Amino acid sequence: MQKKTFFKVLSVILSSTVLVSMLAACMKSGETGSAGATASSGPNAAAQGPVTIDWLAYNAFGQPDADNRIQKMVEERFNAKFNVWYIDPNKWVDTMNIKLAAGEMPDVMLIKPDYNMVSKYVANGVLAPIPEDMIRKFAPNYAKTIDKYNLWNAVKSDGKIYALPNINTNGEYPTALIWRQDWLENVGITKTPETLQEFEDALLKFRNNDPDKNGKKDTYGLSDYALPAILGAFGYPGISDFKNAGKGIVNLDYTQKDGRITFAAIQPEMKDALKLLAKWYKEGLIDPEFITSENTGGYWADSNAMTNNRIGLTGKGMFYHWRDKMDPANPADVGGGSFQNLKKSQSNAEIVFGKPPVGPNGKSGTMQWGVNSTPVGITTKGAKDSRKMETILKMIETTNTDYNYYKTTFSGMEGEQWKEENGNYISLTPTATTAENTKKGISVFHAVEVPDFNKKISKFLFQFADTVKTTGYVPFLAPTVDSFTKNAVNLTKLTDEYYLKIITGEASPDVFDEFVKKFKANGGDEIEKDVNATYNNMIGK
């Protein structure tokens, strides 16, 4: 999960006065919602001819060919014609600002970079409310899925639904905690550690008992990627990503206590966690280079420190990065990318997926991204025509109920892009780029994910994921507020400074209380007040 540095992106919207002025002209009384519809719907809709929809409800990695077979299939099925927009994903926010300011608006759009943009687009008149009764009428199974994952609040403003939540199936699974199994065996440990004491015993032996058998004392227990799992033994981790610590770009997460949104970093249980980490650092269990990160190049989930036989425990990557079991239906399968890189460097290395340590009060967990993903909104332009809204909702519902439709819009045409053998999905174009697939219409009309269908398509992968799934801490879905944008950089620097000083022994753990006071006085209290008020308004409380 790339981390939430969205406040930098959101400032573009906040400063876009041209957007506001354009939308003031577009927003006339009675032009939003189904009540302002200008075209009829129902059994006579087909007789009216195809409904034309300006479509931007996809990750635009390329411009689809106008005559692609998937688009033709979707158009025929829903009696629609699609003008498919293309927006360079690397310039999405800026390009959308320009188009909206010029009076150009699609009917339906992916709301990037994430759900926090919903409130901004609502304030600027881009998104129309989508009546809940309309969603449940035309997309009842989709609505049940969103009910199950409790995602409606992420797309609400003043209690109204302004977008269709999306799901990231991978977010059901916490980040992985990986041990060097061969190191555990080399130091005489036969049981994968589960408690904090067992972790400490193993990490001490990794430091002192020459686990790589090279005759040198040059190994450590862990580095930055596993630190959140140790914090998690005490409660929601105060810092979920230590990479580039001290540079003010480390993520600060919210948690909720007694019904109130607050920062995890300032909770008293983090003081106890930092005391333990300071002890471990003093004993040499933590690699002193953790400040600059165990990832010194390559893919973000890779641990160069583990690959180079420096540490024996890592975290942050996902189950698919470190998958060490091969799919018997795929002879070419070589496992996850991070696992492959470790084996290329240390051919005798073996790994085992571990459980996050259980702390003194029974708490345990690694970071978990959460299933909430990029939502889909219907614009004020699209909402003027009820046929468009109904068609979009029917497409969403079909995606949730028709597995063959799901496979086709997600993966392409059967027999061309994929085939199914003995219940296993097999790609026929494994080397095709995302841009090449987009040209053929693949994933263009795949507006939302359906976890059950994803797990059928990638059956072996998710069966493996279920065998290594542990407990995780899911970020609280709090709205972005201006006070966070204003203060976030300074607060992350402040947090990094104190956390690092305590861990490295530069300062006593007792300075944590001083840190909390400074955090609250330098914007923390202001943010908490604003984010709670905004959240309560968002859900209509």
ZALUMDO-392433 format. One record per residue (C-alpha): residue in one letter; x, y, z. Coordinates in pm, whole numbers, padded with zeros to 5 digits. Layout:
BEGIN
A / X / Y / Z $
...
This chain:
BEGIN
M / 00000 / 00000 / 00000 $
Q / 00167 / 00314 / -00103 $
K / 00132 / 00547 / 00191 $
K / -00101 / 00835 / 00242 $
T / 00088 / 01146 / 00143 $
F / -00231 / 01278 / -00012 $
F / -00223 / 01619 / 00151 $
K / 00035 / 01728 / -00106 $
V / -00199 / 01630 / -00387 $
L / -00511 / 01766 / -00224 $
S / -00358 / 02111 / -00195 $
V / -00387 / 02135 / -00571 $
I / -00765 / 02109 / -00546 $
L / -00782 / 02346 / -00253 $
S / -00597 / 02613 / -00447 $
S / -00793 / 02566 / -00767 $
T / -01017 / 02873 / -00770 $
V / -01092 / 02829 / -01139 $
L / -01260 / 02500 / -01059 $
V / -01497 / 02667 / -00817 $
S / -01588 / 02943 / -01060 $
M / -01655 / 02697 / -01341 $
L / -01880 / 02481 / -01129 $
A / -02075 / 02777 / -01003 $
A / -02193 / 02819 / -01360 $
C / -02267 / 02448 / -01400 $
M / -02465 / 02414 / -01079 $
K / -02813 / 02547 / -01144 $
S / -03112 / 02475 / -00931 $
G / -03266 / 02133 / -00991 $
E / -02980 / 01992 / -01200 $
T / -02852 / 01728 / -00961 $
G / -02985 / 01391 / -00853 $
S / -03252 / 01176 / -01006 $
A / -03518 / 01436 / -00930 $
G / -03365 / 01657 / -01197 $
A / -03356 / 01385 / -01462 $
T / -03446 / 01484 / -01814 $
A / -03481 / 01142 / -01973 $
S / -03722 / 00866 / -01882 $
S / -03622 / 00514 / -01788 $
G / -03783 / 00175 / -01743 $
P / -03928 / -00074 / -01995 $
N / -03935 / 00178 / -02281 $
A / -03568 / 00276 / -02240 $
A / -03452 / 00043 / -02520 $
A / -03694 / 00202 / -02762 $
Q / -03525 / 00538 / -02700 $
G / -03199 / 00408 / -02842 $
P / -02865 / 00371 / -02662 $
V / -02787 / 00604 / -02374 $
T / -02455 / 00783 / -02425 $
I / -02219 / 00790 / -02127 $
D / -01890 / 00976 / -02092 $
W / -01688 / 00711 / -01907 $
L / -01386 / 00764 / -01681 $
A / -01453 / 00494 / -01420 $
Y / -01124 / 00309 / -01472 $
N / -00749 / 00340 / -01422 $
A / -00657 / 00500 / -01751 $
F / -00327 / 00331 / -01834 $
G / -00392 / 00378 / -02205 $
Q / -00651 / 00488 / -02458 $
P / -00880 / 00195 / -02547 $
D / -00921 / 00115 / -02914 $
A / -01257 / 00245 / -03031 $
D / -01358 / -00092 / -03178 $
N / -01241 / -00318 / -02894 $
R / -01458 / -00624 / -02843 $
I / -01514 / -00577 / -02472 $
Q / -01661 / -00231 / -02518 $
K / -01890 / -00359 / -02791 $
M / -02006 / -00640 / -02563 $
V / -02082 / -00398 / -02278 $
E / -02258 / -00150 / -02508 $
E / -02482 / -00420 / -02650 $
R / -02565 / -00564 / -02310 $
F / -02668 / -00232 / -02156 $
N / -02805 / -00049 / -02462 $
A / -02539 / 00217 / -02424 $
K / -02267 / 00401 / -02615 $
F / -01951 / 00498 / -02432 $
N / -01722 / 00790 / -02491 $
V / -01420 / 00657 / -02301 $
W / -01201 / 00931 / -02161 $
Y / -00826 / 00889 / -02125 $
I / -00637 / 01074 / -01852 $
D / -00264 / 01022 / -01802 $
P / -00253 / 00855 / -01456 $
N / 00068 / 01043 / -01371 $
K / -00106 / 01376 / -01431 $
W / -00456 / 01282 / -01319 $
V / -00533 / 01556 / -01065 $
D / -00383 / 01842 / -01267 $
T / -00550 / 01728 / -01590 $
M / -00887 / 01689 / -01421 $
N / -00859 / 02037 / -01272 $
I / -00794 / 02183 / -01617 $
K / -01079 / 01993 / -01782 $
L / -01328 / 02078 / -01510 $
A / -01224 / 02443 / -01520 $
A / -01285 / 02440 / -01896 $
G / -01635 / 02302 / -01850 $
E / -01551 / 01942 / -01946 $
M / -01698 / 01676 / -01721 $
P / -01747 / 01300 / -01763 $
D / -02069 / 01133 / -01649 $
V / -01894 / 00882 / -01424 $
M / -01541 / 00892 / -01292 $
L / -01290 / 00717 / -01072 $
I / -01217 / 00948 / -00779 $
K / -00841 / 00963 / -00748 $
P / -00618 / 00950 / -00558 $
D / -00861 / 00819 / -00297 $
Y / -01188 / 00861 / -00108 $
N / -01065 / 01182 / 00057 $
M / -01130 / 01358 / -00274 $
V / -01503 / 01294 / -00237 $
S / -01556 / 01583 / 00004 $
K / -01350 / 01817 / -00214 $
Y / -01547 / 01730 / -00526 $
V / -01875 / 01761 / -00338 $
A / -01779 / 02108 / -00215 $
N / -01690 / 02210 / -00569 $
G / -02009 / 02072 / -00723 $
V / -01848 / 01791 / -00922 $
L / -02027 / 01497 / -00761 $
A / -02400 / 01439 / -00735 $
P / -02566 / 01254 / -00448 $
I / -02663 / 00898 / -00535 $
P / -02988 / 00812 / -00355 $
E / -02942 / 00505 / -00138 $
D / -03282 / 00365 / -00237 $
M / -03175 / 00389 / -00601 $
I / -02853 / 00199 / -00528 $
R / -03042 / -00074 / -00345 $
K / -03301 / -00098 / -00622 $
F / -03065 / -00128 / -00919 $
A / -02756 / -00273 / -00744 $
P / -02883 / -00473 / -00444 $
N / -02604 / -00732 / -00436 $
Y / -02337 / -00465 / -00468 $
A / -02501 / -00278 / -00180 $
K / -02492 / -00592 / 00037 $
T / -02119 / -00627 / -00030 $
I / -02054 / -00269 / 00078 $
D / -02273 / -00328 / 00384 $
K / -02056 / -00628 / 00471 $
Y / -01737 / -00422 / 00462 $
N / -01900 / -00114 / 00618 $
L / -01765 / 00132 / 00361 $
W / -02054 / 00374 / 00307 $
N / -01924 / 00635 / 00550 $
A / -01612 / 00683 / 00338 $
V / -01819 / 00832 / 00054 $
K / -02071 / 01037 / 00249 $
S / -02108 / 01409 / 00296 $
D / -02374 / 01548 / 00529 $
G / -02515 / 01197 / 00553 $
K / -02567 / 01157 / 00176 $
I / -02387 / 00905 / -00048 $
Y / -02180 / 01080 / -00316 $
A / -01985 / 00790 / -00464 $
L / -01984 / 00413 / -00498 $
P / -01723 / 00255 / -00266 $
N / -01469 / 00022 / -00418 $
I / -01284 / -00272 / -00266 $
N / -00920 / -00377 / -00266 $
T / -00933 / -00751 / -00199 $
N / -00567 / -00761 / -00097 $
G / -00650 / -00519 / 00184 $
E / -00829 / -00799 / 00370 $
Y / -00485 / -00932 / 00454 $
P / -00231 / -00775 / 00692 $
T / 00127 / -00712 / 00586 $
A / 00347 / -01018 / 00624 $
L / 00604 / -01085 / 00893 $
I / 00889 / -01296 / 00751 $
W / 01153 / -01491 / 00944 $
R / 01465 / -01652 / 00803 $
Q / 01373 / -02012 / 00880 $
D / 01729 / -02131 / 00815 $
W / 01858 / -01877 / 01070 $
L / 01610 / -01996 / 01332 $
E / 01728 / -02353 / 01279 $
N / 02094 / -02248 / 01287 $
V / 02054 / -02095 / 01633 $
G / 01856 / -02388 / 01768 $
I / 01500 / -02248 / 01754 $
T / 01238 / -02499 / 01639 $
K / 00920 / -02300 / 01707 $
T / 00842 / -01981 / 01518 $
P / 00831 / -01701 / 01780 $
E / 00488 / -01571 / 01880 $
T / 00527 / -01373 / 02203 $
L / 00740 / -01066 / 02267 $
Q / 00970 / -01273 / 02491 $
E / 01011 / -01537 / 02219 $
F / 01083 / -01262 / 01968 $
E / 01349 / -01116 / 02197 $
D / 01514 / -01454 / 02253 $
A / 01533 / -01521 / 01880 $
L / 01660 / -01174 / 01794 $
L / 01930 / -01199 / 02062 $
K / 02052 / -01523 / 01908 $
F / 02045 / -01369 / 01561 $
R / 02278 / -01100 / 01692 $
N / 02511 / -01318 / 01900 $
N / 02505 / -01678 / 01771 $
D / 02627 / -01633 / 01412 $
P / 02304 / -01740 / 01233 $
D / 02461 / -01715 / 00885 $
K / 02762 / -01927 / 00991 $
N / 03027 / -01696 / 00848 $
G / 03228 / -01674 / 01170 $
K / 03161 / -01302 / 01214 $
K / 02938 / -01097 / 01443 $
D / 02778 / -00902 / 01160 $
T / 02410 / -00990 / 01189 $
Y / 02115 / -00820 / 01359 $
G / 01762 / -00918 / 01444 $
L / 01547 / -00667 / 01256 $
S / 01540 / -00327 / 01091 $
D / 01270 / -00072 / 01013 $
Y / 01020 / -00291 / 00827 $
A / 00940 / -00506 / 01133 $
L / 00921 / -00223 / 01386 $
P / 00546 / -00153 / 01337 $
A / 00475 / -00516 / 01430 $
I / 00657 / -00463 / 01760 $
L / 00464 / -00142 / 01825 $
G / 00151 / -00339 / 01739 $
A / 00208 / -00564 / 02039 $
F / 00107 / -00265 / 02252 $
G / -00169 / -00111 / 02039 $
Y / -00225 / 00062 / 01707 $
P / 00130 / 00138 / 01583 $
G / 00221 / 00504 / 01633 $
I / 00423 / 00503 / 01311 $
S / 00324 / 00257 / 01041 $
D / 00626 / 00314 / 00818 $
F / 00973 / 00408 / 00939 $
K / 01129 / 00440 / 00595 $
N / 01295 / 00781 / 00551 $
A / 01228 / 00847 / 00918 $
G / 01322 / 01195 / 01029 $
K / 01241 / 01352 / 00693 $
G / 00881 / 01439 / 00768 $
I / 00725 / 01202 / 00516 $
V / 00642 / 00913 / 00748 $
N / 00274 / 00833 / 00772 $
L / 00069 / 00931 / 01077 $
D / -00241 / 00720 / 01122 $
Y / -00563 / 00787 / 01308 $
T / -00724 / 00545 / 01546 $
Q / -01056 / 00568 / 01728 $
K / -01091 / 00554 / 02105 $
D / -01420 / 00585 / 02289 $
G / -01591 / 00699 / 01969 $
R / -01342 / 00980 / 01906 $
I / -01081 / 00999 / 01629 $
T / -00729 / 01054 / 01761 $
F / -00367 / 01006 / 01655 $
A / -00214 / 00666 / 01727 $
A / 00133 / 00816 / 01771 $
I / 00048 / 00998 / 02096 $
Q / -00126 / 00715 / 02279 $
P / 00033 / 00619 / 02614 $
E / 00084 / 00257 / 02510 $
M / 00337 / 00374 / 02252 $
K / 00560 / 00492 / 02536 $
D / 00583 / 00133 / 02661 $
A / 00654 / 00009 / 02310 $
L / 00936 / 00262 / 02264 $
K / 01090 / 00159 / 02596 $
L / 01119 / -00197 / 02467 $
L / 01264 / -00088 / 02132 $
A / 01520 / 00130 / 02311 $
K / 01627 / -00175 / 02514 $
W / 01655 / -00386 / 02200 $
Y / 01855 / -00118 / 02019 $
K / 02098 / -00093 / 02310 $
E / 02147 / -00471 / 02301 $
G / 02219 / -00463 / 01926 $
L / 01904 / -00642 / 01819 $
I / 01800 / -00359 / 01585 $
D / 02021 / -00280 / 01288 $
P / 02164 / 00070 / 01348 $
E / 02104 / 00141 / 00979 $
F / 01727 / 00115 / 01031 $
I / 01717 / 00496 / 01023 $
T / 01797 / 00492 / 00651 $
S / 01587 / 00175 / 00595 $
E / 01652 / -00186 / 00511 $
N / 01530 / -00111 / 00157 $
T / 01821 / 00062 / -00015 $
G / 01700 / 00013 / -00371 $
G / 01473 / -00186 / -00598 $
Y / 01109 / -00267 / -00533 $
W / 00963 / -00109 / -00218 $
A / 00867 / -00443 / -00060 $
D / 01216 / -00590 / -00089 $
S / 01443 / -00610 / 00215 $
N / 01799 / -00556 / 00099 $
A / 01917 / -00611 / 00457 $
M / 01766 / -00960 / 00462 $
T / 01884 / -01035 / 00111 $
N / 02238 / -00938 / 00219 $
N / 02231 / -01161 / 00531 $
R / 02220 / -00864 / 00768 $
I / 01884 / -00928 / 00945 $
G / 01661 / -01230 / 01005 $
L / 01317 / -01069 / 01044 $
T / 01134 / -00833 / 00811 $
G / 00783 / -00699 / 00751 $
K / 00580 / -00455 / 00538 $
G / 00551 / -00666 / 00222 $
M / 00234 / -00857 / 00141 $
F / 00167 / -01230 / 00121 $
Y / 00212 / -01228 / -00255 $
H / 00553 / -01059 / -00233 $
W / 00690 / -01336 / -00010 $
R / 00492 / -01635 / -00135 $
D / 00720 / -01939 / -00115 $
K / 00469 / -02203 / -00229 $
M / 00432 / -02267 / -00600 $
D / 00110 / -02317 / -00793 $
P / 00109 / -02678 / -00917 $
A / -00111 / -02574 / -01209 $
N / 00154 / -02330 / -01329 $
P / 00490 / -02494 / -01409 $
A / 00649 / -02152 / -01461 $
D / 00558 / -02028 / -01112 $
V / 00862 / -01921 / -00907 $
G / 00687 / -01752 / -00614 $
G / 00664 / -01393 / -00497 $
G / 00903 / -01125 / -00616 $
S / 01067 / -01055 / -00280 $
F / 01107 / -01428 / -00217 $
Q / 01268 / -01469 / -00558 $
N / 01514 / -01186 / -00491 $
L / 01616 / -01343 / -00160 $
K / 01676 / -01682 / -00325 $
K / 01880 / -01524 / -00605 $
S / 02114 / -01371 / -00349 $
Q / 02107 / -01649 / -00086 $
S / 02023 / -01974 / -00262 $
N / 02010 / -02171 / 00063 $
A / 01780 / -01924 / 00238 $
E / 01445 / -02048 / 00364 $
I / 01163 / -01839 / 00507 $
V / 00862 / -01887 / 00727 $
F / 00561 / -01658 / 00765 $
G / 00537 / -01553 / 01128 $
K / 00267 / -01417 / 01354 $
P / 00289 / -01065 / 01500 $
P / 00403 / -01082 / 01862 $
V / 00148 / -01080 / 02141 $
G / 00210 / -00799 / 02390 $
P / 00158 / -00769 / 02766 $
N / -00215 / -00694 / 02730 $
G / -00286 / -00950 / 02460 $
K / -00266 / -00702 / 02169 $
S / -00111 / -00807 / 01842 $
G / -00108 / -00708 / 01475 $
T / 00086 / -00585 / 01176 $
M / -00032 / -00301 / 00954 $
Q / -00324 / -00375 / 00723 $
W / -00413 / -00155 / 00429 $
G / -00786 / -00209 / 00457 $
V / -01024 / -00295 / 00175 $
N / -01139 / 00061 / 00105 $
S / -01021 / 00156 / -00242 $
T / -01070 / 00421 / -00509 $
P / -01445 / 00499 / -00530 $
V / -01654 / 00574 / -00838 $
G / -01862 / 00889 / -00857 $
I / -02147 / 01005 / -01077 $
T / -02103 / 01369 / -01169 $
T / -02362 / 01644 / -01163 $
K / -02363 / 01621 / -01542 $
G / -02429 / 01248 / -01543 $
A / -02698 / 01275 / -01275 $
K / -02916 / 01497 / -01495 $
D / -03022 / 01185 / -01690 $
S / -03172 / 00907 / -01479 $
R / -03104 / 00657 / -01759 $
K / -02732 / 00718 / -01715 $
M / -02751 / 00668 / -01341 $
E / -02958 / 00350 / -01377 $
T / -02726 / 00211 / -01646 $
I / -02416 / 00276 / -01434 $
L / -02575 / 00108 / -01132 $
K / -02689 / -00189 / -01341 $
M / -02334 / -00228 / -01472 $
I / -02204 / -00225 / -01115 $
E / -02463 / -00487 / -01016 $
T / -02379 / -00712 / -01312 $
T / -02013 / -00693 / -01215 $
N / -02117 / -00827 / -00873 $
T / -02347 / -01104 / -00994 $
D / -02224 / -01237 / -01330 $
Y / -01889 / -01416 / -01299 $
N / -01839 / -01452 / -01674 $
Y / -01903 / -01081 / -01725 $
Y / -01661 / -01008 / -01441 $
K / -01388 / -01225 / -01594 $
T / -01434 / -01068 / -01936 $
T / -01426 / -00705 / -01824 $
F / -01141 / -00777 / -01581 $
S / -00919 / -01010 / -01787 $
G / -01032 / -00999 / -02149 $
M / -01186 / -01245 / -02389 $
E / -01180 / -01613 / -02301 $
G / -00957 / -01804 / -02543 $
E / -00761 / -01488 / -02630 $
Q / -00638 / -01342 / -02303 $
W / -00716 / -01632 / -02066 $
K / -00846 / -01984 / -02036 $
E / -00973 / -02201 / -01755 $
E / -00842 / -02552 / -01688 $
N / -00959 / -02772 / -01402 $
G / -01103 / -02470 / -01228 $
N / -00777 / -02275 / -01260 $
Y / -00749 / -01940 / -01437 $
I / -00453 / -01932 / -01676 $
S / -00336 / -01619 / -01856 $
L / -00261 / -01659 / -02225 $
T / -00086 / -01321 / -02247 $
P / 00135 / -01308 / -01934 $
T / 00383 / -01063 / -02088 $
A / 00125 / -00809 / -02207 $
T / 00169 / -00463 / -02053 $
T / -00111 / -00281 / -01874 $
A / -00124 / -00025 / -02155 $
E / -00158 / -00301 / -02416 $
N / -00439 / -00460 / -02220 $
T / -00616 / -00126 / -02181 $
K / -00612 / -00075 / -02558 $
K / -00814 / -00396 / -02584 $
G / -01065 / -00270 / -02329 $
I / -00941 / -00492 / -02045 $
S / -01038 / -00348 / -01703 $
V / -01190 / -00038 / -01867 $
F / -01546 / -00134 / -01767 $
H / -01437 / -00322 / -01456 $
A / -01541 / -00035 / -01230 $
V / -01545 / -00220 / -00896 $
E / -01378 / -00526 / -00746 $
V / -01570 / -00824 / -00610 $
P / -01364 / -01015 / -00352 $
D / -01540 / -01349 / -00405 $
F / -01481 / -01332 / -00781 $
N / -01118 / -01221 / -00739 $
K / -01057 / -01520 / -00517 $
K / -01205 / -01753 / -00779 $
I / -00984 / -01611 / -01053 $
S / -00670 / -01625 / -00835 $
K / -00770 / -01936 / -00642 $
F / -00425 / -02066 / -00552 $
L / -00294 / -01723 / -00453 $
F / -00574 / -01651 / -00209 $
Q / -00579 / -02005 / -00073 $
F / -00214 / -01946 / 00014 $
A / -00300 / -01603 / 00157 $
D / -00557 / -01758 / 00389 $
T / -00299 / -02002 / 00527 $
V / -00063 / -01719 / 00634 $
K / -00321 / -01457 / 00734 $
T / -00270 / -01308 / 01079 $
T / -00411 / -01011 / 01273 $
G / -00383 / -00655 / 01146 $
Y / -00449 / -00292 / 01231 $
V / -00667 / -00120 / 00971 $
P / -00632 / 00260 / 00930 $
F / -00939 / 00450 / 01042 $
L / -01122 / 00611 / 00749 $
A / -01105 / 00974 / 00853 $
P / -01165 / 01266 / 00615 $
T / -00890 / 01507 / 00518 $
V / -00918 / 01847 / 00686 $
D / -00735 / 02172 / 00612 $
S / -00566 / 02176 / 00951 $
F / -00407 / 01840 / 00870 $
T / -00280 / 01974 / 00539 $
K / -00136 / 02274 / 00722 $
N / 00032 / 02087 / 01008 $
A / 00104 / 01734 / 00887 $
V / 00464 / 01785 / 00775 $
N / 00570 / 01946 / 01103 $
L / 00388 / 01686 / 01309 $
T / 00546 / 01394 / 01124 $
K / 00889 / 01549 / 01171 $
L / 00818 / 01599 / 01539 $
T / 00701 / 01239 / 01576 $
D / 00999 / 01101 / 01388 $
E / 01240 / 01311 / 01592 $
Y / 01111 / 01190 / 01928 $
Y / 01054 / 00828 / 01827 $
L / 01405 / 00800 / 01687 $
K / 01569 / 00971 / 01983 $
I / 01398 / 00733 / 02223 $
I / 01474 / 00418 / 02021 $
T / 01842 / 00504 / 01968 $
G / 01893 / 00604 / 02332 $
E / 01961 / 00969 / 02257 $
A / 01674 / 01056 / 02491 $
S / 01498 / 00881 / 02777 $
P / 01156 / 00725 / 02711 $
D / 01025 / 00976 / 02964 $
V / 01047 / 01251 / 02698 $
F / 00745 / 01086 / 02536 $
D / 00522 / 01294 / 02764 $
E / 00697 / 01609 / 02643 $
F / 00644 / 01494 / 02285 $
V / 00270 / 01448 / 02336 $
K / 00235 / 01801 / 02475 $
K / 00424 / 01950 / 02179 $
F / 00227 / 01740 / 01931 $
K / -00106 / 01856 / 02069 $
A / 00002 / 02222 / 02096 $
N / 00146 / 02236 / 01742 $
G / -00166 / 02138 / 01553 $
G / -00257 / 01797 / 01692 $
D / -00550 / 01924 / 01900 $
E / -00669 / 02144 / 01616 $
I / -00665 / 01854 / 01371 $
E / -00847 / 01621 / 01608 $
K / -01119 / 01881 / 01668 $
D / -01162 / 01944 / 01294 $
V / -01148 / 01582 / 01183 $
N / -01406 / 01472 / 01441 $
A / -01642 / 01755 / 01344 $
T / -01598 / 01683 / 00973 $
Y / -01643 / 01311 / 01019 $
N / -01961 / 01356 / 01223 $
N / -02100 / 01589 / 00956 $
M / -01997 / 01346 / 00683 $
I / -02195 / 01061 / 00832 $
G / -02482 / 01288 / 00929 $
K / -02430 / 01253 / 01302 $
